[in-house]
Amino acid sequence: MKGKNGKALANARAAAGSLNGQSLGNALRTTAESWTPALNGMHDRATASAASLRKSAEGNDVTPVHERDMAGGPARDPHPELRPQRSGSPFG
């Protein structure tokens, strides 16, 4: 994300430079300057959120039940009461 943001801002600055002295050039320069802190902040927040998600995931055991139970015998359903009950009907 940071690379693409930087490239977009650099392109805006380059375009502003080629239009130096014109109102559009000044507007492009102002836009690039005002967006730089916003895009950098967004990148920093996304990086921090990703780190928080990784840390949270590391604290949870996400191994499926059937894989945990393989060493101790056949897999057990930890919540059989949540499974739909089958009737004799082929329609459920």
Gaussian input, Z-matrix of N, CA and C with variables (Angstrom, degrees):
# hf/3-21g

backbone

0 1
 N
 C     1     B1
 C     2     B2     1     A1
 N     3     B3     2     A2     1     D1
 C     4     B4     3     A3     2     D2
 C     5     B5     4     A4     3     D3
 N     6     B6     5     A5     4     D4
 C     7     B7     6     A6     5     D5
 C     8     B8     7     A7     6     D6
 N     9     B9     8     A8     7     D7
 C    10    B10     9     A9     8     D8
 C    11    B11    10    A10     9     D9
 N    12    B12    11    A11    10    D10
 C    13    B13    12    A12    11    D11
 C    14    B14    13    A13    12    D12
 N    15    B15    14    A14    13    D13
 C    16    B16    15    A15    14    D14
 C    17    B17    16    A16    15    D15
 N    18    B18    17    A17    16    D16
 C    19    B19    18    A18    17    D17
 C    20    B20    19    A19    18    D18
 N    21    B21    20    A20    19    D19
 C    22    B22    21    A21    20    D20
 C    23    B23    22    A22    21    D21
 N    24    B24    23    A23    22    D22
 C    25    B25    24    A24    23    D23
 C    26    B26    25    A25    24    D24
 N    27    B27    26    A26    25    D25
 C    28    B28    27    A27    26    D26
 C    29    B29    28    A28    27    D27
 N    30    B30    29    A29    28    D28
 C    31    B31    30    A30    29    D29
 C    32    B32    31    A31    30    D30
 N    33    B33    32    A32    31    D31
 C    34    B34    33    A33    32    D32
 C    35    B35    34    A34    33    D33
 N    36    B36    35    A35    34    D34
 C    37    B37    36    A36    35    D35
 C    38    B38    37    A37    36    D36
 N    39    B39    38    A38    37    D37
 C    40    B40    39    A39    38    D38
 C    41    B41    40    A40    39    D39
 N    42    B42    41    A41    40    D40
 C    43    B43    42    A42    41    D41
 C    44    B44    43    A43    42    D42
 N    45    B45    44    A44    43    D43
 C    46    B46    45    A45    44    D44
 C    47    B47    46    A46    45    D45
 N    48    B48    47    A47    46    D46
 C    49    B49    48    A48    47    D47
 C    50    B50    49    A49    48    D48
 N    51    B51    50    A50    49    D49
 C    52    B52    51    A51    50    D50
 C    53    B53    52    A52    51    D51
 N    54    B54    53    A53    52    D52
 C    55    B55    54    A54    53    D53
 C    56    B56    55    A55    54    D54
 N    57    B57    56    A56    55    D55
 C    58    B58    57    A57    56    D56
 C    59    B59    58    A58    57    D57
 N    60    B60    59    A59    58    D58
 C    61    B61    60    A60    59    D59
 C    62    B62    61    A61    60    D60
 N    63    B63    62    A62    61    D61
 C    64    B64    63    A63    62    D62
 C    65    B65    64    A64    63    D63
 N    66    B66    65    A65    64    D64
 C    67    B67    66    A66    65    D65
 C    68    B68    67    A67    66    D66
 N    69    B69    68    A68    67    D67
 C    70    B70    69    A69    68    D68
 C    71    B71    70    A70    69    D69
 N    72    B72    71    A71    70    D70
 C    73    B73    72    A72    71    D71
 C    74    B74    73    A73    72    D72
 N    75    B75    74    A74    73    D73
 C    76    B76    75    A75    74    D74
 C    77    B77    76    A76    75    D75
 N    78    B78    77    A77    76    D76
 C    79    B79    78    A78    77    D77
 C    80    B80    79    A79    78    D78
 N    81    B81    80    A80    79    D79
 C    82    B82    81    A81    80    D80
 C    83    B83    82    A82    81    D81
 N    84    B84    83    A83    82    D82
 C    85    B85    84    A84    83    D83
 C    86    B86    85    A85    84    D84
 N    87    B87    86    A86    85    D85
 C    88    B88    87    A87    86    D86
 C    89    B89    88    A88    87    D87
 N    90    B90    89    A89    88    D88
 C    91    B91    90    A90    89    D89
 C    92    B92    91    A91    90    D90
 N    93    B93    92    A92    91    D91
 C    94    B94    93    A93    92    D92
 C    95    B95    94    A94    93    D93
 N    96    B96    95    A95    94    D94
 C    97    B97    96    A96    95    D95
 C    98    B98    97    A97    96    D96
 N    99    B99    98    A98    97    D97
 C   100   B100    99    A99    98    D98
 C   101   B101   100   A100    99    D99
 N   102   B102   101   A101   100   D100
 C   103   B103   102   A102   101   D101
 C   104   B104   103   A103   102   D102
 N   105   B105   104   A104   103   D103
 C   106   B106   105   A105   104   D104
 C   107   B107   106   A106   105   D105
 N   108   B108   107   A107   106   D106
 C   109   B109   108   A108   107   D107
 C   110   B110   109   A109   108   D108
 N   111   B111   110   A110   109   D109
 C   112   B112   111   A111   110   D110
 C   113   B113   112   A112   111   D111
 N   114   B114   113   A113   112   D112
 C   115   B115   114   A114   113   D113
 C   116   B116   115   A115   114   D114
 N   117   B117   116   A116   115   D115
 C   118   B118   117   A117   116   D116
 C   119   B119   118   A118   117   D117
 N   120   B120   119   A119   118   D118
 C   121   B121   120   A120   119   D119
 C   122   B122   121   A121   120   D120
 N   123   B123   122   A122   121   D121
 C   124   B124   123   A123   122   D122
 C   125   B125   124   A124   123   D123
 N   126   B126   125   A125   124   D124
 C   127   B127   126   A126   125   D125
 C   128   B128   127   A127   126   D126
 N   129   B129   128   A128   127   D127
 C   130   B130   129   A129   128   D128
 C   131   B131   130   A130   129   D129
 N   132   B132   131   A131   130   D130
 C   133   B133   132   A132   131   D131
 C   134   B134   133   A133   132   D132
 N   135   B135   134   A134   133   D133
 C   136   B136   135   A135   134   D134
 C   137   B137   136   A136   135   D135
 N   138   B138   137   A137   136   D136
 C   139   B139   138   A138   137   D137
 C   140   B140   139   A139   138   D138
 N   141   B141   140   A140   139   D139
 C   142   B142   141   A141   140   D140
 C   143   B143   142   A142   141   D141
 N   144   B144   143   A143   142   D142
 C   145   B145   144   A144   143   D143
 C   146   B146   145   A145   144   D144
 N   147   B147   146   A146   145   D145
 C   148   B148   147   A147   146   D146
 C   149   B149   148   A148   147   D147
 N   150   B150   149   A149   148   D148
 C   151   B151   150   A150   149   D149
 C   152   B152   151   A151   150   D150
 N   153   B153   152   A152   151   D151
 C   154   B154   153   A153   152   D152
 C   155   B155   154   A154   153   D153
 N   156   B156   155   A155   154   D154
 C   157   B157   156   A156   155   D155
 C   158   B158   157   A157   156   D156
 N   159   B159   158   A158   157   D157
 C   160   B160   159   A159   158   D158
 C   161   B161   160   A160   159   D159
 N   162   B162   161   A161   160   D160
 C   163   B163   162   A162   161   D161
 C   164   B164   163   A163   162   D162
 N   165   B165   164   A164   163   D163
 C   166   B166   165   A165   164   D164
 C   167   B167   166   A166   165   D165
 N   168   B168   167   A167   166   D166
 C   169   B169   168   A168   167   D167
 C   170   B170   169   A169   168   D168
 N   171   B171   170   A170   169   D169
 C   172   B172   171   A171   170   D170
 C   173   B173   172   A172   171   D171
 N   174   B174   173   A173   172   D172
 C   175   B175   174   A174   173   D173
 C   176   B176   175   A175   174   D174
 N   177   B177   176   A176   175   D175
 C   178   B178   177   A177   176   D176
 C   179   B179   178   A178   177   D177
 N   180   B180   179   A179   178   D178
 C   181   B181   180   A180   179   D179
 C   182   B182   181   A181   180   D180
 N   183   B183   182   A182   181   D181
 C   184   B184   183   A183   182   D182
 C   185   B185   184   A184   183   D183
 N   186   B186   185   A185   184   D184
 C   187   B187   186   A186   185   D185
 C   188   B188   187   A187   186   D186
 N   189   B189   188   A188   187   D187
 C   190   B190   189   A189   188   D188
 C   191   B191   190   A190   189   D189
 N   192   B192   191   A191   190   D190
 C   193   B193   192   A192   191   D191
 C   194   B194   193   A193   192   D192
 N   195   B195   194   A194   193   D193
 C   196   B196   195   A195   194   D194
 C   197   B197   196   A196   195   D195
 N   198   B198   197   A197   196   D196
 C   199   B199   198   A198   197   D197
 C   200   B200   199   A199   198   D198
 N   201   B201   200   A200   199   D199
 C   202   B202   201   A201   200   D200
 C   203   B203   202   A202   201   D201
 N   204   B204   203   A203   202   D202
 C   205   B205   204   A204   203   D203
 C   206   B206   205   A205   204   D204
 N   207   B207   206   A206   205   D205
 C   208   B208   207   A207   206   D206
 C   209   B209   208   A208   207   D207
 N   210   B210   209   A209   208   D208
 C   211   B211   210   A210   209   D209
 C   212   B212   211   A211   210   D210
 N   213   B213   212   A212   211   D211
 C   214   B214   213   A213   212   D212
 C   215   B215   214   A214   213   D213
 N   216   B216   215   A215   214   D214
 C   217   B217   216   A216   215   D215
 C   218   B218   217   A217   216   D216
 N   219   B219   218   A218   217   D217
 C   220   B220   219   A219   218   D218
 C   221   B221   220   A220   219   D219
 N   222   B222   221   A221   220   D220
 C   223   B223   222   A222   221   D221
 C   224   B224   223   A223   222   D222
 N   225   B225   224   A224   223   D223
 C   226   B226   225   A225   224   D224
 C   227   B227   226   A226   225   D225
 N   228   B228   227   A227   226   D226
 C   229   B229   228   A228   227   D227
 C   230   B230   229   A229   228   D228
 N   231   B231   230   A230   229   D229
 C   232   B232   231   A231   230   D230
 C   233   B233   232   A232   231   D231
 N   234   B234   233   A233   232   D232
 C   235   B235   234   A234   233   D233
 C   236   B236   235   A235   234   D234
 N   237   B237   236   A236   235   D235
 C   238   B238   237   A237   236   D236
 C   239   B239   238   A238   237   D237
 N   240   B240   239   A239   238   D238
 C   241   B241   240   A240   239   D239
 C   242   B242   241   A241   240   D240
 N   243   B243   242   A242   241   D241
 C   244   B244   243   A243   242   D242
 C   245   B245   244   A244   243   D243
 N   246   B246   245   A245   244   D244
 C   247   B247   246   A246   245   D245
 C   248   B248   247   A247   246   D246
 N   249   B249   248   A248   247   D247
 C   250   B250   249   A249   248   D248
 C   251   B251   250   A250   249   D249
 N   252   B252   251   A251   250   D250
 C   253   B253   252   A252   251   D251
 C   254   B254   253   A253   252   D252
 N   255   B255   254   A254   253   D253
 C   256   B256   255   A255   254   D254
 C   257   B257   256   A256   255   D255
 N   258   B258   257   A257   256   D256
 C   259   B259   258   A258   257   D257
 C   260   B260   259   A259   258   D258
 N   261   B261   260   A260   259   D259
 C   262   B262   261   A261   260   D260
 C   263   B263   262   A262   261   D261
 N   264   B264   263   A263   262   D262
 C   265   B265   264   A264   263   D263
 C   266   B266   265   A265   264   D264
 N   267   B267   266   A266   265   D265
 C   268   B268   267   A267   266   D266
 C   269   B269   268   A268   267   D267
 N   270   B270   269   A269   268   D268
 C   271   B271   270   A270   269   D269
 C   272   B272   271   A271   270   D270
 N   273   B273   272   A272   271   D271
 C   274   B274   273   A273   272   D272
 C   275   B275   274   A274   273   D273

   B1=1.4446
   B2=1.5291
   B3=1.3082
   B4=1.4615
   B5=1.5238
   B6=1.3156
   B7=1.4575
   B8=1.5176
   B9=1.3271
   B10=1.4652
   B11=1.5285
   B12=1.3254
   B13=1.4664
   B14=1.5223
   B15=1.3225
   B16=1.4625
   B17=1.5136
   B18=1.3360
   B19=1.4702
   B20=1.5292
   B21=1.3227
   B22=1.4682
   B23=1.5275
   B24=1.3249
   B25=1.4621
   B26=1.5315
   B27=1.3233
   B28=1.4678
   B29=1.5248
   B30=1.3243
   B31=1.4670
   B32=1.5229
   B33=1.3183
   B34=1.4663
   B35=1.5258
   B36=1.3425
   B37=1.4718
   B38=1.5212
   B39=1.3409
   B40=1.4677
   B41=1.5261
   B42=1.3111
   B43=1.4629
   B44=1.5212
   B45=1.3265
   B46=1.4670
   B47=1.5219
   B48=1.3253
   B49=1.4667
   B50=1.5105
   B51=1.3337
   B52=1.4703
   B53=1.5216
   B54=1.3147
   B55=1.4707
   B56=1.5249
   B57=1.3245
   B58=1.4593
   B59=1.5355
   B60=1.3061
   B61=1.4553
   B62=1.5165
   B63=1.3104
   B64=1.4608
   B65=1.5257
   B66=1.3139
   B67=1.4654
   B68=1.5225
   B69=1.3276
   B70=1.4655
   B71=1.5307
   B72=1.3169
   B73=1.4615
   B74=1.5142
   B75=1.3378
   B76=1.4671
   B77=1.5269
   B78=1.3294
   B79=1.4666
   B80=1.5285
   B81=1.3234
   B82=1.4740
   B83=1.5283
   B84=1.3216
   B85=1.4608
   B86=1.5296
   B87=1.3233
   B88=1.4610
   B89=1.5298
   B90=1.3259
   B91=1.4678
   B92=1.5275
   B93=1.3204
   B94=1.4708
   B95=1.5178
   B96=1.3286
   B97=1.4641
   B98=1.5299
   B99=1.3237
   B100=1.4672
   B101=1.5265
   B102=1.3318
   B103=1.4586
   B104=1.5234
   B105=1.3064
   B106=1.4695
   B107=1.5298
   B108=1.3299
   B109=1.4733
   B110=1.5210
   B111=1.3362
   B112=1.4656
   B113=1.5265
   B114=1.3263
   B115=1.4662
   B116=1.5240
   B117=1.3228
   B118=1.4698
   B119=1.5288
   B120=1.3305
   B121=1.4627
   B122=1.5209
   B123=1.3290
   B124=1.4647
   B125=1.5271
   B126=1.3272
   B127=1.4640
   B128=1.5300
   B129=1.3241
   B130=1.4711
   B131=1.5223
   B132=1.3355
   B133=1.4744
   B134=1.5299
   B135=1.3316
   B136=1.4719
   B137=1.5258
   B138=1.3267
   B139=1.4680
   B140=1.5298
   B141=1.3276
   B142=1.4731
   B143=1.5255
   B144=1.3226
   B145=1.4719
   B146=1.5170
   B147=1.3283
   B148=1.4675
   B149=1.5254
   B150=1.3201
   B151=1.4655
   B152=1.5278
   B153=1.3214
   B154=1.4705
   B155=1.5244
   B156=1.3280
   B157=1.4640
   B158=1.5204
   B159=1.3490
   B160=1.4661
   B161=1.5269
   B162=1.3337
   B163=1.4676
   B164=1.5265
   B165=1.3150
   B166=1.4567
   B167=1.5264
   B168=1.3248
   B169=1.4669
   B170=1.5246
   B171=1.3155
   B172=1.4611
   B173=1.5197
   B174=1.3181
   B175=1.4602
   B176=1.5158
   B177=1.3304
   B178=1.4665
   B179=1.5099
   B180=1.3205
   B181=1.4578
   B182=1.5195
   B183=1.3173
   B184=1.4605
   B185=1.5218
   B186=1.3438
   B187=1.4585
   B188=1.5197
   B189=1.3278
   B190=1.4710
   B191=1.5204
   B192=1.3134
   B193=1.4609
   B194=1.5228
   B195=1.3228
   B196=1.4664
   B197=1.5265
   B198=1.3361
   B199=1.4617
   B200=1.5232
   B201=1.3345
   B202=1.4653
   B203=1.5151
   B204=1.3369
   B205=1.4568
   B206=1.5255
   B207=1.3100
   B208=1.4677
   B209=1.5248
   B210=1.3233
   B211=1.4564
   B212=1.5245
   B213=1.3326
   B214=1.4572
   B215=1.5161
   B216=1.2902
   B217=1.4585
   B218=1.5176
   B219=1.3134
   B220=1.4603
   B221=1.5282
   B222=1.2939
   B223=1.4659
   B224=1.5204
   B225=1.3173
   B226=1.4532
   B227=1.5146
   B228=1.3066
   B229=1.4562
   B230=1.5212
   B231=1.3452
   B232=1.4559
   B233=1.5316
   B234=1.3287
   B235=1.4642
   B236=1.5368
   B237=1.3276
   B238=1.4629
   B239=1.5259
   B240=1.3177
   B241=1.4686
   B242=1.5309
   B243=1.3177
   B244=1.4648
   B245=1.5286
   B246=1.3071
   B247=1.4673
   B248=1.5196
   B249=1.3374
   B250=1.4688
   B251=1.5294
   B252=1.2980
   B253=1.4595
   B254=1.5194
   B255=1.3231
   B256=1.4581
   B257=1.5247
   B258=1.3040
   B259=1.4556
   B260=1.5129
   B261=1.2926
   B262=1.4535
   B263=1.5114
   B264=1.3119
   B265=1.4498
   B266=1.5204
   B267=1.3399
   B268=1.4636
   B269=1.5309
   B270=1.3283
   B271=1.4687
   B272=1.5288
   B273=1.3119
   B274=1.4487
   B275=1.4569
   A1=110.02
   A2=116.94
   A3=119.18
   A4=110.73
   A5=117.69
   A6=121.00
   A7=112.21
   A8=116.18
   A9=119.98
   A10=110.85
   A11=116.23
   A12=119.85
   A13=110.18
   A14=116.20
   A15=121.00
   A16=112.03
   A17=115.36
   A18=119.65
   A19=110.63
   A20=116.89
   A21=120.19
   A22=110.59
   A23=116.80
   A24=120.15
   A25=111.15
   A26=116.58
   A27=120.10
   A28=110.61
   A29=116.39
   A30=119.65
   A31=111.43
   A32=117.43
   A33=120.98
   A34=110.02
   A35=116.08
   A36=119.15
   A37=111.06
   A38=116.27
   A39=119.67
   A40=110.82
   A41=116.44
   A42=119.90
   A43=110.38
   A44=116.47
   A45=120.39
   A46=110.01
   A47=116.75
   A48=120.68
   A49=112.45
   A50=116.30
   A51=118.74
   A52=111.74
   A53=116.96
   A54=121.36
   A55=110.87
   A56=116.19
   A57=121.79
   A58=111.06
   A59=114.49
   A60=119.96
   A61=113.77
   A62=117.70
   A63=120.88
   A64=108.99
   A65=116.26
   A66=119.66
   A67=111.72
   A68=117.89
   A69=120.29
   A70=110.68
   A71=116.99
   A72=120.94
   A73=111.22
   A74=116.44
   A75=120.16
   A76=111.25
   A77=116.88
   A78=120.81
   A79=110.66
   A80=117.34
   A81=120.49
   A82=110.71
   A83=116.80
   A84=120.60
   A85=110.47
   A86=116.11
   A87=120.95
   A88=110.77
   A89=116.21
   A90=120.40
   A91=110.88
   A92=117.13
   A93=120.71
   A94=111.01
   A95=116.47
   A96=119.93
   A97=111.93
   A98=116.36
   A99=118.73
   A100=112.31
   A101=117.35
   A102=119.98
   A103=113.10
   A104=118.20
   A105=120.61
   A106=112.24
   A107=120.52
   A108=118.40
   A109=113.07
   A110=116.89
   A111=119.47
   A112=110.76
   A113=117.06
   A114=119.86
   A115=111.69
   A116=117.33
   A117=119.85
   A118=110.60
   A119=116.82
   A120=120.35
   A121=111.95
   A122=116.34
   A123=120.14
   A124=110.17
   A125=116.55
   A126=120.49
   A127=110.14
   A128=116.88
   A129=120.35
   A130=111.57
   A131=117.50
   A132=120.35
   A133=111.04
   A134=117.44
   A135=120.04
   A136=110.60
   A137=116.84
   A138=120.86
   A139=110.74
   A140=116.30
   A141=120.17
   A142=110.95
   A143=117.30
   A144=120.54
   A145=110.77
   A146=116.73
   A147=120.11
   A148=110.73
   A149=116.65
   A150=120.30
   A151=110.59
   A152=117.17
   A153=120.65
   A154=111.04
   A155=116.87
   A156=120.23
   A157=111.54
   A158=116.36
   A159=119.34
   A160=110.89
   A161=115.98
   A162=120.12
   A163=110.47
   A164=116.85
   A165=120.85
   A166=110.80
   A167=116.28
   A168=120.12
   A169=111.45
   A170=116.97
   A171=120.11
   A172=111.54
   A173=117.00
   A174=120.74
   A175=113.56
   A176=117.56
   A177=121.13
   A178=109.96
   A179=115.38
   A180=120.44
   A181=107.38
   A182=116.07
   A183=119.78
   A184=111.38
   A185=116.87
   A186=120.26
   A187=109.27
   A188=118.21
   A189=119.43
   A190=111.57
   A191=115.96
   A192=122.58
   A193=111.02
   A194=117.90
   A195=119.50
   A196=111.41
   A197=118.83
   A198=120.12
   A199=111.25
   A200=117.82
   A201=119.98
   A202=110.81
   A203=117.52
   A204=121.20
   A205=113.36
   A206=118.64
   A207=120.24
   A208=111.57
   A209=116.97
   A210=119.60
   A211=111.66
   A212=116.88
   A213=119.68
   A214=114.10
   A215=118.83
   A216=120.75
   A217=110.81
   A218=116.12
   A219=118.65
   A220=111.54
   A221=114.32
   A222=119.69
   A223=109.91
   A224=115.03
   A225=120.83
   A226=108.08
   A227=116.44
   A228=121.13
   A229=107.05
   A230=118.91
   A231=119.68
   A232=113.44
   A233=116.97
   A234=120.60
   A235=110.65
   A236=117.80
   A237=118.42
   A238=112.32
   A239=116.83
   A240=119.36
   A241=111.81
   A242=117.75
   A243=120.94
   A244=112.90
   A245=116.95
   A246=120.51
   A247=109.81
   A248=117.23
   A249=118.98
   A250=110.73
   A251=115.12
   A252=120.60
   A253=108.86
   A254=116.04
   A255=120.01
   A256=109.34
   A257=113.89
   A258=118.87
   A259=107.38
   A260=116.93
   A261=120.30
   A262=112.90
   A263=117.73
   A264=122.56
   A265=111.71
   A266=118.36
   A267=119.73
   A268=111.64
   A269=117.82
   A270=121.30
   A271=111.74
   A272=118.62
   A273=120.01
   A274=112.26
   D1=-43.74
   D2=-175.56
   D3=-64.52
   D4=-37.32
   D5=178.99
   D6=-64.08
   D7=-43.59
   D8=179.40
   D9=-68.01
   D10=-39.61
   D11=177.35
   D12=-61.85
   D13=-46.88
   D14=-179.39
   D15=-61.57
   D16=-39.72
   D17=179.46
   D18=-65.98
   D19=-42.35
   D20=179.38
   D21=-63.54
   D22=-41.83
   D23=179.30
   D24=-67.93
   D25=-39.90
   D26=177.94
   D27=-63.77
   D28=-40.49
   D29=177.59
   D30=-64.56
   D31=-38.37
   D32=178.08
   D33=-65.43
   D34=-40.77
   D35=178.55
   D36=-66.72
   D37=-39.64
   D38=178.69
   D39=-64.39
   D40=-42.64
   D41=177.32
   D42=-63.45
   D43=-39.56
   D44=178.20
   D45=-63.28
   D46=-39.75
   D47=178.59
   D48=-64.52
   D49=-37.63
   D50=179.64
   D51=-73.19
   D52=-17.93
   D53=177.74
   D54=-107.81
   D55=27.32
   D56=-176.70
   D57=-55.63
   D58=133.50
   D59=179.19
   D60=89.28
   D61=-8.15
   D62=178.02
   D63=-104.28
   D64=154.98
   D65=-176.88
   D66=-62.44
   D67=-35.49
   D68=179.10
   D69=-65.98
   D70=-37.93
   D71=177.44
   D72=-62.44
   D73=-44.07
   D74=177.82
   D75=-63.62
   D76=-38.99
   D77=179.51
   D78=-65.88
   D79=-41.68
   D80=178.45
   D81=-63.79
   D82=-42.75
   D83=-179.82
   D84=-62.72
   D85=-44.55
   D86=179.32
   D87=-62.80
   D88=-41.45
   D89=178.62
   D90=-62.10
   D91=-47.43
   D92=179.98
   D93=-61.10
   D94=-42.08
   D95=-179.08
   D96=-67.26
   D97=-37.16
   D98=-178.47
   D99=-77.27
   D100=-28.59
   D101=-179.69
   D102=-82.12
   D103=-21.07
   D104=-177.39
   D105=-56.10
   D106=-53.98
   D107=-179.79
   D108=-65.25
   D109=-33.95
   D110=-179.58
   D111=-66.19
   D112=-45.42
   D113=-179.74
   D114=-69.19
   D115=-37.35
   D116=176.43
   D117=-64.89
   D118=-39.77
   D119=177.42
   D120=-64.72
   D121=-40.03
   D122=178.24
   D123=-63.42
   D124=-41.36
   D125=178.19
   D126=-62.57
   D127=-44.63
   D128=-179.94
   D129=-63.14
   D130=-40.92
   D131=178.94
   D132=-66.91
   D133=-39.80
   D134=178.43
   D135=-64.54
   D136=-40.05
   D137=178.22
   D138=-64.09
   D139=-43.81
   D140=179.19
   D141=-65.26
   D142=-39.61
   D143=178.94
   D144=-64.96
   D145=-41.48
   D146=178.58
   D147=-61.97
   D148=-41.73
   D149=178.74
   D150=-64.22
   D151=-40.13
   D152=178.63
   D153=-64.83
   D154=-41.85
   D155=178.54
   D156=-63.40
   D157=-41.74
   D158=178.07
   D159=-61.93
   D160=-44.31
   D161=-179.54
   D162=-63.55
   D163=-40.63
   D164=178.44
   D165=-64.40
   D166=-42.94
   D167=-179.76
   D168=-65.46
   D169=-35.59
   D170=178.74
   D171=-64.77
   D172=-26.06
   D173=-178.58
   D174=-85.97
   D175=-3.37
   D176=-178.81
   D177=-116.81
   D178=139.89
   D179=175.43
   D180=-85.91
   D181=109.00
   D182=-178.23
   D183=-104.74
   D184=13.73
   D185=177.52
   D186=-69.25
   D187=126.69
   D188=179.27
   D189=-57.66
   D190=148.79
   D191=-177.28
   D192=-55.02
   D193=-44.11
   D194=-176.11
   D195=-64.04
   D196=-29.67
   D197=177.84
   D198=-75.90
   D199=-37.39
   D200=178.54
   D201=-65.74
   D202=-34.77
   D203=-174.47
   D204=-85.23
   D205=-6.33
   D206=-176.66
   D207=-60.75
   D208=-38.36
   D209=-178.13
   D210=-71.92
   D211=-29.21
   D212=-175.21
   D213=-99.70
   D214=11.65
   D215=-179.80
   D216=120.56
   D217=-162.29
   D218=-176.94
   D219=-65.74
   D220=151.56
   D221=-179.06
   D222=-64.86
   D223=142.39
   D224=177.27
   D225=-114.65
   D226=141.27
   D227=175.73
   D228=-83.34
   D229=117.80
   D230=-176.34
   D231=-70.83
   D232=-17.38
   D233=-177.99
   D234=-138.56
   D235=67.94
   D236=-177.90
   D237=-63.66
   D238=-24.06
   D239=-179.25
   D240=-68.32
   D241=-16.44
   D242=179.80
   D243=-89.37
   D244=-8.37
   D245=-179.77
   D246=-81.68
   D247=141.78
   D248=178.65
   D249=-63.61
   D250=141.89
   D251=177.96
   D252=-85.28
   D253=136.68
   D254=-179.62
   D255=-88.71
   D256=137.20
   D257=173.53
   D258=-101.55
   D259=176.68
   D260=178.30
   D261=-74.31
   D262=-11.04
   D263=-177.64
   D264=-78.69
   D265=140.02
   D266=176.48
   D267=-69.86
   D268=-8.32
   D269=-177.82
   D270=-98.81
   D271=12.34
   D272=175.74
   D273=108.63

